[in-house]
Amino acid sequence: VSPTMDCSAALKFARPGLTLDRVERVAAGHPPLADGSGAIDSAAPVVPEHCLVQGRVDPRIGHGGRPFAIGFDLRLPTQWNGRFAFHGGGGMDGRLVPAVGDIHRTLDPSALARGFAVISSDGGRRGAWTDSTFGQDQQARLDYAYNALEKITLLGKQFVTEFYGRPPDWSYHLGCSNGGRQGLVAAQKLPLLFD
């Protein structure tokens, strides 16, 4: 399937509690570093042209006046293979890892390079991936535990369906470390999210 690559079509997908921060066409090239800084990783394999959609779900002010929201990074390739992948997080999350689907280059080519639509999440907060102080907020603990995984996966599938005109044929979870924990949570608590 090859959409017209009018990435602005993603702006039409609205829902309560959803804020889109970035919607743009990205030319084929090296992806950003996995650290969430936005700097290009010139040593990484090239990924194809795609639409990048970044945003937040359910923004709120939590414990101690701290801002929270479930952030996501979604990449929709020009040449879509009909498949969807969730790129799992690491550590205590807190950063928005580029949704390339390579999990520290253990998959070559990456899921995005293979034509998958790929989404990632920050787990419901921004901050150092080693900082667990977000746990003082009960909702933040729930978002990190499983809520962000479910909400962002379902949102990603809705975007895919809207963008390509049909739902994904197959859905996968990719992860190690905290991404591995997310995979186990999905298998036990959310078994219908992935194939």
Secondary structure, 3 states (H helix, E strand, C coil): CCCCCCHHHHHHCCCCCEEEEEEEEECCECCECCCCCCCECCCCCCECCEEEEEEEEEEEECHHHCEEEEEEEEEEECCCCCEEEEECCCCCCCCCCCCCCCCCCCCCCCCCCCCCEEEEECCCCCCCCCCCHHHHCHHHHHHHHHHHHHHHHHHHHHHHHHHHCCCCCEEEEECCCHHHHHHHHHHHHCCCCCC
